[in-house]
Amino acid sequence: MTKSVTDNDRCPGSTAPGARRLPWAPGETPLMLAPMQGLTNRALRALFVSWVRPDVVWTEFMRVNPVSSKKRLMPSDLREIAAEEGGVPLVVQLIGHGREALVSAAQVAQDAGAVHLNLNMGCPYGRMTSGLTGGGMLKRPELLEEILPALRETITGTFSVKLRAGYDDPRQIFSLLPLLEHSGVDFLVLHPRTVRQAYNGFADHAITAEVIRQTNLPVIANGDIRSAKKGLGILKETGAAGLMLGRGGIGEPMLFERLRGRASAEPERAERRAMLRRYLDGLLPLYGKLFCGDAQVLAKVKGVVSNVEDPELDQELKRLKRAKTLGDFKSVLGEL
């Protein structure tokens, strides 16, 4: 991996004349913590920044109110907005529909301190697709012809798009590339599944590689990166500008360090067990400050545990998931 720069070397959003604006430094191969709804709240982001320090972190998506021009974003979302967290660039992700609403929300986010803004065009679930938002935007790509340039005109910092390869056709992305390029998007995050696939099947990074060959936009590869071997293979085979870790990173924070070559690529069971305890021990007090009551803290931390995939720790994980109270959970954790 290309070494990360120090905070003093980093200047998010600044560029030389004619250079592309990016939330990472030239020459860096960024490892990003993915935006995952219900998971990547500010407590979890803070733990990752202090422990494994992703090169870029993202907010959970912020729903844009299509009706109220005075309340485009929720007050709780506005409190999440910043240019960075602990010296790490923070990308604010918007999800919504309609040119006027999205442009207005982008301005609100900037006024609240956002420097790096992203449009979610990949979320496959529920109302996010029914209202032509998230992955549903790919059902009406003609609408993007007015939305993307308008967002670019409004956004003064970096503007990126996170998207699926297509709505139901995994090759739809290729017809979208000219629009994405001409609209002045700074970089793409590509998850090479279709919206209809949701998380079934597998992420086809042969599509990622083909997209990278056909565009001059930096492309961050996302999807099914659950080991250092897999991530490094994707970088080598696709030429991606960097990686975004979702479930793989949430399930094993040390994957960031494994990809950097600063931790064992294939850790022993004892090391993985110790990592899991450190992870959850660090998260619980942060969740206690962010969420209301033991029941909510327990539900949230179980959401994290559900992303841990380790057959050799299967019994321990099952016991954590079955815990009825926060006290029970802590007791199981103490036995790890």
Secondary structure by P-SEA (a helix, b strand, c coil): ccccccccccccccccccbbbbcccccccccccccccccccaaaaaaaaacccccbbbccbbbbccccccccccaaaaaaccccccccbbbbbbbbbcaaaaaaaaaaaaaacccbbbbbccccccccccccccccccccccccaaaaaaaaaacccbbbbbbccccccccccccaaaaaaaacccbbbbccccccccccccccaaaaaaaaaccccbbbbbcccccaaaaaaaaaaccccbbbbccccccccaaaaaaaccccccccaaaaaaaaaaaaaaaaaaaaaccccaaaaaaaaaaaaaacccccaaaaaaaaaacccaaaaaaaaaac
